[in-house]
Amino acid sequence: MTPVGGATLAVAALLLAGCLTTPPPGPTPMAEPVGYLPFTTVDGLAATVGPAPAPGSARDQADRADSDAYRTLEGGDRWLMATAHAELRPPLAAQQFDCALGGRMTVRPMPALTRLMTRLQVDTVTAGTIVRTRSDRPRPAAVDPQRRVCLRLTEAGRASPSWPSTAAAVGTAYGEMFADLAPDRAEAVRRIGREIGVSRAVCALDWPGDVAAGQSLGHSVYAAVAETPAFRHDLEAARAEVSLARTAAGPESPGCAAERRLFPSDG
């Protein structure tokens, strides 16, 4: 619904007073993005995610030990990659897969890919958010306020629950999507999708167990989305855009050298 402000009321008053001049139309409000799945389906997928580990349980203690191990990566190439992985908004998130795909996904407009990623993200984030409403697991950076994080974190973000990792769910779903768009690079793009989730643990934003739960949810959401006719239609339109981007001449993404050092088997 378009909000009614003072300017709008003033225009209405002029028209009612008999002014014959029609005011120029304002900008068209942006429609809220929608996913591919009905809410009942998304809610059902969220219900398959179990509860977070109980505080002090063996799973919780193992998670804390695994999280502490990531401290050794602070300041290195993997830390810098984790910082970059924080960008998951379409279409900018497509650049996370540039090196794995061998092309630049954000150099030119790719409307079909943007639509595909946006709607997939909506379904995945909605499912993750539903699970989080019944979770109160604090983030590593909340348990240890002195823990270094690799991106700006608001107090509200620090206090929000970490189970499951919604970013890990989105990264996994994106990885599956790019595997369908570029089957010859399926292993490499799925690796990046997984690493987007790992980055949350590197950054002390989510526990490793949160990441694993998010990755599982991402797989489930993608499997459901991939069955919808609208998704399959958008996938084929995006396939042509991705293919063109992969064959276009141009400089390599500047982060690819570091990525090859980190994941030499994907080169």
Buried (B, 14 or more C-beta within 10 A) or exposed (E): EEEEEEEEEEBEEEEEEEEEEEEEEEEEEEEEEEBBBEEEBBEBBBEEBEEBBEEEEEEBEBBBEBBEEBEEBBEEBBBBBBBBBBEBEBBEBBBBBBBBBBBBBBBEEBEBBBBBBBBBBBBBBBBBEBBBEEBEBBBBBBBBEEBEBBBEBEEEBBEBBBBBBBBBBBBBBBBBBBBBBBEEBBEBBBBBBBBBBBBBBBBBBBBBBBBBBBBBBBBBBBEBBBEBEBBEEBBEBBBEBBEEBBEEEEEEBEBBEBBEEBBEEBE
